[in-house]
Amino acid sequence: MSVLVKYWQEERIPILNGIIFPDGAVWPVHPVDAPRDSPLRLRIREDEQATLGDDTEWTSCSPLMEAANIDLGLKAVVGECGMGGDGYVALLENLGNRIRWIAFFDFSNPFEHVSLEVNQVVAKNNLGESWIIPIEAKGVIEVRS
């Protein structure tokens, strides 16, 4: 069992801005604090890949909403983390039995709503922003007011 899966089962995720995969790979996303201009495009930095390590800090996470697409076999879960400005989006395969990726942002605020749309997860935070994340977790995350 991967360390990400183990901590996910304990409702904890790493404090690393970006997309985190079950094998421990992390594709960073550089923070842009609020207030921010909209629309905003946050690049998913595959070229700056990092890995989870022994020094990785973890935070608690609380789910606030989930959405499933039975045809795709995917479930998205969004919520808040230990600090007020944190939020996360988790994409799960096999309708929740396997992590595809988890996105954590210490600059997003909690996510309260989620939907699965064609090729993307749309998560809405408590600032009224829609964060549009490609299901394949490549390219850019669009943030719209």
C-alpha positions in Angstrom: 0.0 0.0 0.0 1.4 3.4 -0.9 1.9 6.1 1.7 -0.7 8.3 0.0 -3.3 5.6 0.2 -2.5 4.9 3.8 -2.8 8.5 4.9 -6.0 9.0 2.7 -7.6 6.2 4.6 -6.8 8.2 7.8 -8.3 11.4 6.2 -4.9 13.1 5.8 -3.2 14.5 2.7 0.2 16.0 2.0 0.8 19.7 2.3 2.2 20.2 -1.2 0.6 22.5 -3.7 -0.1 20.5 -6.8 -1.3 17.1 -8.1 -0.2 14.1 -6.0 -0.3 10.6 -7.4 -0.4 7.2 -5.6 3.1 6.4 -6.6 4.4 9.4 -4.6 5.0 11.7 -7.6 3.9 15.3 -7.2 3.4 17.7 -10.1 3.6 21.2 -8.4 1.3 24.1 -9.0 2.7 27.5 -8.0 0.4 29.5 -5.6 -1.4 32.7 -6.5 -2.9 34.2 -3.4 -6.3 35.9 -3.3 -7.4 38.4 -4.4 -6.4 37.2 -7.8 -7.4 38.3 -11.3 -9.8 36.0 -13.1 -9.6 34.0 -15.3 -6.4 32.6 -14.0 -4.4 29.7 -15.6 -2.3 27.7 -13.2 0.3 25.5 -14.9 0.6 21.9 -13.7 4.4 21.6 -13.6 5.2 18.0 -14.7 8.7 19.3 -15.5 9.3 20.1 -11.8 8.2 16.7 -10.5 8.9 16.0 -6.9 8.2 13.0 -4.7 6.7 12.5 -1.3 9.4 12.0 1.3 10.0 11.4 4.9 10.0 15.1 5.5 6.6 15.6 3.9 4.1 17.3 6.2 0.5 16.1 6.3 -2.8 17.7 7.2 -6.3 16.5 8.1 -8.9 16.7 5.4 -12.7 16.8 5.7 -14.9 15.9 2.7 -17.7 18.4 2.0 -19.1 17.0 -1.3 -18.7 14.2 -3.8 -19.9 13.5 -7.3 -19.7 10.3 -9.4 -19.9 9.4 -13.0 -20.8 5.8 -13.3 -20.1 5.6 -17.0 -16.5 6.7 -16.4 -16.2 4.8 -13.2 -14.9 8.0 -11.5 -15.8 9.8 -8.2 -14.6 13.3 -7.2 -14.4 14.4 -3.6 -13.7 17.9 -2.5 -13.3 19.5 0.9 -11.2 21.5 3.4 -8.0 20.8 5.2 -6.5 21.7 8.6 -5.9 25.4 7.9 -8.6 27.9 6.8 -7.2 28.7 3.3 -6.6 25.0 2.3 -8.7 22.9 0.0 -8.4 19.6 -1.9 -9.9 17.8 -4.8 -9.5 14.0 -5.1 -10.3 12.0 -8.2 -10.9 8.3 -7.5 -11.3 5.4 -9.9 -13.4 2.4 -9.6 -16.1 4.7 -8.0 -14.0 5.4 -5.0 -11.9 2.3 -4.5 -8.6 3.6 -5.9 -6.9 7.0 -5.9 -6.2 8.4 -9.4 -4.8 11.7 -8.0 -5.3 14.2 -5.2 -4.9 18.0 -5.7 -4.0 20.1 -2.7 -3.8 23.9 -2.6 -2.9 26.0 0.5 -4.2 29.1 -1.4 -7.5 27.9 -2.8 -9.8 28.0 0.3 -12.1 25.0 0.9 -13.9 23.5 -2.0 -17.7 23.1 -1.4 -19.1 21.8 -4.7 -17.9 19.5 -7.4 -19.0 18.1 -10.7 -17.5 15.7 -13.3 -17.8 17.1 -16.8 -16.3 16.1 -20.1 -12.5 15.6 -19.5 -12.5 17.8 -16.4 -13.3 18.1 -12.7 -15.0 21.4 -11.8 -14.6 22.3 -8.1 -16.1 25.4 -6.6 -14.6 27.0 -3.5 -16.1 29.2 -0.9 -14.8 32.3 -2.7 -17.2 31.5 -5.6 -14.3 30.5 -7.9 -14.6 27.5 -10.2 -11.4 25.5 -10.5 -11.3 23.4 -13.7 -8.9 20.6 -13.5 -8.2 18.2 -16.4 -9.1 14.6 -15.5 -5.7 13.6 -16.9 -4.1 16.2 -14.5 -2.0 17.7 -17.4 -1.7 21.2 -18.7 -3.4 24.0 -16.8 -5.9 24.5 -14.1 -8.3 27.3 -15.0 -9.7 29.4 -12.1 -12.8 31.5 -13.0 -14.9 33.8 -10.9 
